[in-house]
Amino acid sequence: MSEIIERNRAEAKAEVIIEVAIELLKEKMPEEMIARVTKLTVEQVKEIGKKNALI
């Protein structure tokens, strides 16, 4: 059961990080800085931006 809880926490954390990245992209923060702050790769940030029509 704790494995399920841990997986849910990890998924929730990932969702929050994506939401933060989206908001930072909306504010025109450089992709490299977003990657550094969120611990995502630059490619992940670009993918998030493209999926949300921000890049």
N, CA, C and O atoms as a Maestro MAE file, in Angstrom:
{
 s_m_m2io_version
 :::
 2.0.0
}

f_m_ct {
 s_m_title
 :::
 protein
 m_atom[220] {
  # First column is atom index #
  i_m_mmod_type
  r_m_x_coord
  r_m_y_coord
  r_m_z_coord
  i_m_residue_number
  s_m_chain_name
  s_m_pdb_residue_name
  s_m_pdb_atom_name
  i_m_atomic_number
  :::
  1 25 0.827 -1.195 0.000 1 A "MET " " N  " 7
  2 3 0.000 0.000 0.000 1 A "MET " " CA " 6
  3 2 0.868 1.254 0.000 1 A "MET " " C  " 6
  4 15 0.534 2.221 -0.685 1 A "MET " " O  " 8
  5 25 1.962 1.269 0.741 2 A "SER " " N  " 7
  6 3 2.800 2.464 0.779 2 A "SER " " CA " 6
  7 2 3.422 2.740 -0.591 2 A "SER " " C  " 6
  8 15 3.739 3.886 -0.907 2 A "SER " " O  " 8
  9 25 3.596 1.700 -1.399 3 A "GLU " " N  " 7
  10 3 4.121 1.892 -2.754 3 A "GLU " " CA " 6
  11 2 3.158 2.730 -3.582 3 A "GLU " " C  " 6
  12 15 3.585 3.591 -4.352 3 A "GLU " " O  " 8
  13 25 1.880 2.487 -3.430 4 A "ILE " " N  " 7
  14 3 0.862 3.258 -4.147 4 A "ILE " " CA " 6
  15 2 0.880 4.713 -3.687 4 A "ILE " " C  " 6
  16 15 0.789 5.629 -4.505 4 A "ILE " " O  " 8
  17 25 0.995 4.920 -2.394 5 A "ILE " " N  " 7
  18 3 1.035 6.280 -1.844 5 A "ILE " " CA " 6
  19 2 2.254 7.017 -2.374 5 A "ILE " " C  " 6
  20 15 2.153 8.173 -2.783 5 A "ILE " " O  " 8
  21 25 3.398 6.359 -2.371 6 A "GLU " " N  " 7
  22 3 4.625 6.986 -2.873 6 A "GLU " " CA " 6
  23 2 4.502 7.329 -4.349 6 A "GLU " " C  " 6
  24 15 4.946 8.395 -4.774 6 A "GLU " " O  " 8
  25 25 3.912 6.451 -5.127 7 A "ARG " " N  " 7
  26 3 3.726 6.710 -6.556 7 A "ARG " " CA " 6
  27 2 2.788 7.895 -6.767 7 A "ARG " " C  " 6
  28 15 3.030 8.735 -7.634 7 A "ARG " " O  " 8
  29 25 1.724 7.962 -5.977 8 A "ASN " " N  " 7
  30 3 0.790 9.088 -6.076 8 A "ASN " " CA " 6
  31 2 1.478 10.399 -5.715 8 A "ASN " " C  " 6
  32 15 1.245 11.420 -6.361 8 A "ASN " " O  " 8
  33 25 2.319 10.378 -4.692 9 A "ARG " " N  " 7
  34 3 3.058 11.580 -4.305 9 A "ARG " " CA " 6
  35 2 3.997 12.021 -5.411 9 A "ARG " " C  " 6
  36 15 4.097 13.210 -5.712 9 A "ARG " " O  " 8
  37 25 4.683 11.066 -6.015 10 A "ALA " " N  " 7
  38 3 5.617 11.384 -7.100 10 A "ALA " " CA " 6
  39 2 4.872 11.981 -8.295 10 A "ALA " " C  " 6
  40 15 5.342 12.933 -8.916 10 A "ALA " " O  " 8
  41 25 3.710 11.415 -8.609 11 A "GLU " " N  " 7
  42 3 2.916 11.936 -9.721 11 A "GLU " " CA " 6
  43 2 2.410 13.341 -9.418 11 A "GLU " " C  " 6
  44 15 2.414 14.208 -10.291 11 A "GLU " " O  " 8
  45 25 1.976 13.565 -8.185 12 A "ALA " " N  " 7
  46 3 1.495 14.891 -7.799 12 A "ALA " " CA " 6
  47 2 2.633 15.911 -7.864 12 A "ALA " " C  " 6
  48 15 2.438 17.035 -8.325 12 A "ALA " " O  " 8
  49 25 3.813 15.518 -7.406 13 A "LYS " " N  " 7
  50 3 4.972 16.407 -7.453 13 A "LYS " " CA " 6
  51 2 5.311 16.753 -8.893 13 A "LYS " " C  " 6
  52 15 5.595 17.910 -9.200 13 A "LYS " " O  " 8
  53 25 5.283 15.764 -9.779 14 A "ALA " " N  " 7
  54 3 5.578 16.004 -11.189 14 A "ALA " " CA " 6
  55 2 4.564 16.976 -11.794 14 A "ALA " " C  " 6
  56 15 4.936 17.844 -12.584 14 A "ALA " " O  " 8
  57 25 3.300 16.837 -11.434 15 A "GLU " " N  " 7
  58 3 2.263 17.731 -11.946 15 A "GLU " " CA " 6
  59 2 2.507 19.172 -11.490 15 A "GLU " " C  " 6
  60 15 2.330 20.109 -12.268 15 A "GLU " " O  " 8
  61 25 2.908 19.343 -10.247 16 A "VAL " " N  " 7
  62 3 3.184 20.683 -9.723 16 A "VAL " " CA " 6
  63 2 4.379 21.295 -10.452 16 A "VAL " " C  " 6
  64 15 4.361 22.477 -10.799 16 A "VAL " " O  " 8
  65 25 5.407 20.495 -10.681 17 A "ILE " " N  " 7
  66 3 6.583 21.002 -11.386 17 A "ILE " " CA " 6
  67 2 6.209 21.453 -12.793 17 A "ILE " " C  " 6
  68 15 6.681 22.491 -13.256 17 A "ILE " " O  " 8
  69 25 5.376 20.692 -13.468 18 A "ILE " " N  " 7
  70 3 4.924 21.067 -14.809 18 A "ILE " " CA " 6
  71 2 4.120 22.357 -14.754 18 A "ILE " " C  " 6
  72 15 4.299 23.230 -15.603 18 A "ILE " " O  " 8
  73 25 3.238 22.492 -13.769 19 A "GLU " " N  " 7
  74 3 2.451 23.716 -13.617 19 A "GLU " " CA " 6
  75 2 3.357 24.925 -13.388 19 A "GLU " " C  " 6
  76 15 3.117 25.998 -13.941 19 A "GLU " " O  " 8
  77 25 4.383 24.751 -12.583 20 A "VAL " " N  " 7
  78 3 5.330 25.840 -12.325 20 A "VAL " " CA " 6
  79 2 6.050 26.200 -13.617 20 A "VAL " " C  " 6
  80 15 6.196 27.380 -13.935 20 A "VAL " " O  " 8
  81 25 6.497 25.202 -14.359 21 A "ALA " " N  " 7
  82 3 7.187 25.454 -15.619 21 A "ALA " " CA " 6
  83 2 6.285 26.220 -16.582 21 A "ALA " " C  " 6
  84 15 6.750 27.133 -17.265 21 A "ALA " " O  " 8
  85 25 5.024 25.869 -16.645 22 A "ILE " " N  " 7
  86 3 4.078 26.568 -17.521 22 A "ILE " " CA " 6
  87 2 3.960 28.034 -17.114 22 A "ILE " " C  " 6
  88 15 4.004 28.923 -17.964 22 A "ILE " " O  " 8
  89 25 3.811 28.281 -15.836 23 A "GLU " " N  " 7
  90 3 3.683 29.664 -15.365 23 A "GLU " " CA " 6
  91 2 4.950 30.463 -15.640 23 A "GLU " " C  " 6
  92 15 4.870 31.636 -16.006 23 A "GLU " " O  " 8
  93 25 6.115 29.850 -15.470 24 A "LEU " " N  " 7
  94 3 7.369 30.549 -15.751 24 A "LEU " " CA " 6
  95 2 7.514 30.825 -17.242 24 A "LEU " " C  " 6
  96 15 8.025 31.877 -17.624 24 A "LEU " " O  " 8
  97 25 7.076 29.901 -18.087 25 A "LEU " " N  " 7
  98 3 7.088 30.144 -19.527 25 A "LEU " " CA " 6
  99 2 6.167 31.306 -19.888 25 A "LEU " " C  " 6
  100 15 6.503 32.129 -20.740 25 A "LEU " " O  " 8
  101 25 5.014 31.371 -19.245 26 A "LYS " " N  " 7
  102 3 4.088 32.482 -19.486 26 A "LYS " " CA " 6
  103 2 4.726 33.815 -19.132 26 A "LYS " " C  " 6
  104 15 4.429 34.836 -19.751 26 A "LYS " " O  " 8
  105 25 5.601 33.804 -18.137 27 A "GLU " " N  " 7
  106 3 6.298 35.020 -17.707 27 A "GLU " " CA " 6
  107 2 7.551 35.296 -18.544 27 A "GLU " " C  " 6
  108 15 8.319 36.214 -18.255 27 A "GLU " " O  " 8
  109 25 7.738 34.482 -19.582 28 A "LYS " " N  " 7
  110 3 8.871 34.649 -20.517 28 A "LYS " " CA " 6
  111 2 10.236 34.395 -19.887 28 A "LYS " " C  " 6
  112 15 11.240 34.944 -20.343 28 A "LYS " " O  " 8
  113 25 10.283 33.573 -18.847 29 A "MET " " N  " 7
  114 3 11.563 33.214 -18.244 29 A "MET " " CA " 6
  115 2 12.312 32.321 -19.237 29 A "MET " " C  " 6
  116 15 11.695 31.475 -19.885 29 A "MET " " O  " 8
  117 25 13.616 32.494 -19.363 30 A "PRO " " N  " 7
  118 3 14.386 31.655 -20.291 30 A "PRO " " CA " 6
  119 2 14.262 30.166 -19.959 30 A "PRO " " C  " 6
  120 15 14.232 29.774 -18.792 30 A "PRO " " O  " 8
  121 25 14.191 29.358 -21.000 31 A "GLU " " N  " 7
  122 3 14.019 27.916 -20.826 31 A "GLU " " CA " 6
  123 2 15.129 27.309 -19.982 31 A "GLU " " C  " 6
  124 15 14.872 26.416 -19.174 31 A "GLU " " O  " 8
  125 25 16.352 27.777 -20.156 32 A "GLU " " N  " 7
  126 3 17.479 27.237 -19.398 32 A "GLU " " CA " 6
  127 2 17.311 27.498 -17.903 32 A "GLU " " C  " 6
  128 15 17.643 26.648 -17.077 32 A "GLU " " O  " 8
  129 25 16.798 28.669 -17.565 33 A "MET " " N  " 7
  130 3 16.594 29.007 -16.156 33 A "MET " " CA " 6
  131 2 15.456 28.169 -15.568 33 A "MET " " C  " 6
  132 15 15.545 27.707 -14.430 33 A "MET " " O  " 8
  133 25 14.398 27.976 -16.337 34 A "ILE " " N  " 7
  134 3 13.284 27.140 -15.883 34 A "ILE " " CA " 6
  135 2 13.789 25.729 -15.615 34 A "ILE " " C  " 6
  136 15 13.426 25.113 -14.612 34 A "ILE " " O  " 8
  137 25 14.620 25.223 -16.506 35 A "ALA " " N  " 7
  138 3 15.171 23.879 -16.324 35 A "ALA " " CA " 6
  139 2 15.996 23.807 -15.044 35 A "ALA " " C  " 6
  140 15 15.908 22.837 -14.291 35 A "ALA " " O  " 8
  141 25 16.785 24.825 -14.808 36 A "ARG " " N  " 7
  142 3 17.628 24.830 -13.612 36 A "ARG " " CA " 6
  143 2 16.777 24.878 -12.343 36 A "ARG " " C  " 6
  144 15 17.061 24.168 -11.379 36 A "ARG " " O  " 8
  145 25 15.754 25.697 -12.339 37 A "VAL " " N  " 7
  146 3 14.906 25.888 -11.157 37 A "VAL " " CA " 6
  147 2 14.035 24.654 -10.882 37 A "VAL " " C  " 6
  148 15 13.862 24.257 -9.729 37 A "VAL " " O  " 8
  149 25 13.492 24.057 -11.939 38 A "THR " " N  " 7
  150 3 12.548 22.946 -11.769 38 A "THR " " CA " 6
  151 2 13.213 21.571 -11.778 38 A "THR " " C  " 6
  152 15 12.574 20.566 -11.468 38 A "THR " " O  " 8
  153 25 14.493 21.532 -12.131 39 A "LYS " " N  " 7
  154 3 15.237 20.267 -12.264 39 A "LYS " " CA " 6
  155 2 14.760 19.441 -13.454 39 A "LYS " " C  " 6
  156 15 15.009 18.237 -13.516 39 A "LYS " " O  " 8
  157 25 14.066 20.093 -14.410 40 A "LEU " " N  " 7
  158 3 13.707 19.459 -15.671 40 A "LEU " " CA " 6
  159 2 14.857 19.681 -16.648 40 A "LEU " " C  " 6
  160 15 15.735 20.508 -16.401 40 A "LEU " " O  " 8
  161 25 14.852 18.947 -17.752 41 A "THR " " N  " 7
  162 3 15.829 19.226 -18.796 41 A "THR " " CA " 6
  163 2 15.288 20.350 -19.666 41 A "THR " " C  " 6
  164 15 14.091 20.636 -19.661 41 A "THR " " O  " 8
  165 25 16.178 20.977 -20.405 42 A "VAL " " N  " 7
  166 3 15.747 22.036 -21.328 42 A "VAL " " CA " 6
  167 2 14.775 21.448 -22.343 42 A "VAL " " C  " 6
  168 15 13.796 22.094 -22.716 42 A "VAL " " O  " 8
  169 25 15.043 20.228 -22.789 43 A "GLU " " N  " 7
  170 3 14.143 19.578 -23.748 43 A "GLU " " CA " 6
  171 2 12.750 19.368 -23.151 43 A "GLU " " C  " 6
  172 15 11.746 19.562 -23.836 43 A "GLU " " O  " 8
  173 25 12.689 18.975 -21.891 44 A "GLN " " N  " 7
  174 3 11.386 18.806 -21.239 44 A "GLN " " CA " 6
  175 2 10.647 20.133 -21.152 44 A "GLN " " C  " 6
  176 15 9.438 20.188 -21.376 44 A "GLN " " O  " 8
  177 25 11.365 21.199 -20.829 45 A "VAL " " N  " 7
  178 3 10.750 22.524 -20.742 45 A "VAL " " CA " 6
  179 2 10.209 22.925 -22.112 45 A "VAL " " C  " 6
  180 15 9.091 23.429 -22.218 45 A "VAL " " O  " 8
  181 25 10.997 22.701 -23.152 46 A "LYS " " N  " 7
  182 3 10.550 23.036 -24.509 46 A "LYS " " CA " 6
  183 2 9.317 22.229 -24.895 46 A "LYS " " C  " 6
  184 15 8.389 22.761 -25.505 46 A "LYS " " O  " 8
  185 25 9.306 20.953 -24.544 47 A "GLU " " N  " 7
  186 3 8.158 20.095 -24.846 47 A "GLU " " CA " 6
  187 2 6.904 20.600 -24.132 47 A "GLU " " C  " 6
  188 15 5.827 20.659 -24.725 47 A "GLU " " O  " 8
  189 25 7.050 20.961 -22.865 48 A "ILE " " N  " 7
  190 3 5.918 21.510 -22.102 48 A "ILE " " CA " 6
  191 2 5.434 22.800 -22.756 48 A "ILE " " C  " 6
  192 15 4.230 23.021 -22.887 48 A "ILE " " O  " 8
  193 25 6.374 23.647 -23.165 49 A "GLY " " N  " 7
  194 3 6.011 24.897 -23.824 49 A "GLY " " CA " 6
  195 2 5.259 24.674 -25.116 49 A "GLY " " C  " 6
  196 15 4.271 25.354 -25.391 49 A "GLY " " O  " 8
  197 25 5.721 23.726 -25.909 50 A "LYS " " N  " 7
  198 3 5.061 23.438 -27.182 50 A "LYS " " CA " 6
  199 2 3.667 22.857 -26.970 50 A "LYS " " C  " 6
  200 15 2.722 23.232 -27.664 50 A "LYS " " O  " 8
  201 25 3.538 21.932 -26.003 51 A "LYS " " N  " 7
  202 3 2.240 21.308 -25.728 51 A "LYS " " CA " 6
  203 2 1.210 22.329 -25.268 51 A "LYS " " C  " 6
  204 15 0.008 22.150 -25.464 51 A "LYS " " O  " 8
  205 25 1.702 23.406 -24.651 52 A "ASN " " N  " 7
  206 3 0.796 24.428 -24.114 52 A "ASN " " CA " 6
  207 2 0.808 25.706 -24.946 52 A "ASN " " C  " 6
  208 15 0.364 26.759 -24.487 52 A "ASN " " O  " 8
  209 25 1.319 25.608 -26.174 53 A "ALA " " N  " 7
  210 3 1.364 26.725 -27.126 53 A "ALA " " CA " 6
  211 2 2.014 27.973 -26.532 53 A "ALA " " C  " 6
  212 15 1.535 29.090 -26.730 53 A "ALA " " O  " 8
  213 25 3.119 27.765 -25.797 54 A "LEU " " N  " 7
  214 3 3.815 28.890 -25.184 54 A "LEU " " CA " 6
  215 2 5.149 29.158 -25.873 54 A "LEU " " C  " 6
  216 15 5.781 30.186 -25.628 54 A "LEU " " O  " 8
  217 25 5.571 28.247 -26.723 55 A "ILE " " N  " 7
  218 3 6.825 28.443 -27.472 55 A "ILE " " CA " 6
  219 2 6.493 28.346 -28.958 55 A "ILE " " C  " 6
  220 15 7.382 28.477 -29.799 55 A "ILE " " O  " 8
  :::
 }
 m_bond[219] {
  # First column is bond index #
  i_m_from
  i_m_to
  i_m_order
  :::
  1 1 2 1
  2 2 3 1
  3 3 4 2
  4 3 5 1
  5 5 6 1
  6 6 7 1
  7 7 8 2
  8 7 9 1
  9 9 10 1
  10 10 11 1
  11 11 12 2
  12 11 13 1
  13 13 14 1
  14 14 15 1
  15 15 16 2
  16 15 17 1
  17 17 18 1
  18 18 19 1
  19 19 20 2
  20 19 21 1
  21 21 22 1
  22 22 23 1
  23 23 24 2
  24 23 25 1
  25 25 26 1
  26 26 27 1
  27 27 28 2
  28 27 29 1
  29 29 30 1
  30 30 31 1
  31 31 32 2
  32 31 33 1
  33 33 34 1
  34 34 35 1
  35 35 36 2
  36 35 37 1
  37 37 38 1
  38 38 39 1
  39 39 40 2
  40 39 41 1
  41 41 42 1
  42 42 43 1
  43 43 44 2
  44 43 45 1
  45 45 46 1
  46 46 47 1
  47 47 48 2
  48 47 49 1
  49 49 50 1
  50 50 51 1
  51 51 52 2
  52 51 53 1
  53 53 54 1
  54 54 55 1
  55 55 56 2
  56 55 57 1
  57 57 58 1
  58 58 59 1
  59 59 60 2
  60 59 61 1
  61 61 62 1
  62 62 63 1
  63 63 64 2
  64 63 65 1
  65 65 66 1
  66 66 67 1
  67 67 68 2
  68 67 69 1
  69 69 70 1
  70 70 71 1
  71 71 72 2
  72 71 73 1
  73 73 74 1
  74 74 75 1
  75 75 76 2
  76 75 77 1
  77 77 78 1
  78 78 79 1
  79 79 80 2
  80 79 81 1
  81 81 82 1
  82 82 83 1
  83 83 84 2
  84 83 85 1
  85 85 86 1
  86 86 87 1
  87 87 88 2
  88 87 89 1
  89 89 90 1
  90 90 91 1
  91 91 92 2
  92 91 93 1
  93 93 94 1
  94 94 95 1
  95 95 96 2
  96 95 97 1
  97 97 98 1
  98 98 99 1
  99 99 100 2
  100 99 101 1
  101 101 102 1
  102 102 103 1
  103 103 104 2
  104 103 105 1
  105 105 106 1
  106 106 107 1
  107 107 108 2
  108 107 109 1
  109 109 110 1
  110 110 111 1
  111 111 112 2
  112 111 113 1
  113 113 114 1
  114 114 115 1
  115 115 116 2
  116 115 117 1
  117 117 118 1
  118 118 119 1
  119 119 120 2
  120 119 121 1
  121 121 122 1
  122 122 123 1
  123 123 124 2
  124 123 125 1
  125 125 126 1
  126 126 127 1
  127 127 128 2
  128 127 129 1
  129 129 130 1
  130 130 131 1
  131 131 132 2
  132 131 133 1
  133 133 134 1
  134 134 135 1
  135 135 136 2
  136 135 137 1
  137 137 138 1
  138 138 139 1
  139 139 140 2
  140 139 141 1
  141 141 142 1
  142 142 143 1
  143 143 144 2
  144 143 145 1
  145 145 146 1
  146 146 147 1
  147 147 148 2
  148 147 149 1
  149 149 150 1
  150 150 151 1
  151 151 152 2
  152 151 153 1
  153 153 154 1
  154 154 155 1
  155 155 156 2
  156 155 157 1
  157 157 158 1
  158 158 159 1
  159 159 160 2
  160 159 161 1
  161 161 162 1
  162 162 163 1
  163 163 164 2
  164 163 165 1
  165 165 166 1
  166 166 167 1
  167 167 168 2
  168 167 169 1
  169 169 170 1
  170 170 171 1
  171 171 172 2
  172 171 173 1
  173 173 174 1
  174 174 175 1
  175 175 176 2
  176 175 177 1
  177 177 178 1
  178 178 179 1
  179 179 180 2
  180 179 181 1
  181 181 182 1
  182 182 183 1
  183 183 184 2
  184 183 185 1
  185 185 186 1
  186 186 187 1
  187 187 188 2
  188 187 189 1
  189 189 190 1
  190 190 191 1
  191 191 192 2
  192 191 193 1
  193 193 194 1
  194 194 195 1
  195 195 196 2
  196 195 197 1
  197 197 198 1
  198 198 199 1
  199 199 200 2
  200 199 201 1
  201 201 202 1
  202 202 203 1
  203 203 204 2
  204 203 205 1
  205 205 206 1
  206 206 207 1
  207 207 208 2
  208 207 209 1
  209 209 210 1
  210 210 211 1
  211 211 212 2
  212 211 213 1
  213 213 214 1
  214 214 215 1
  215 215 216 2
  216 215 217 1
  217 217 218 1
  218 218 219 1
  219 219 220 2
  :::
 }
}
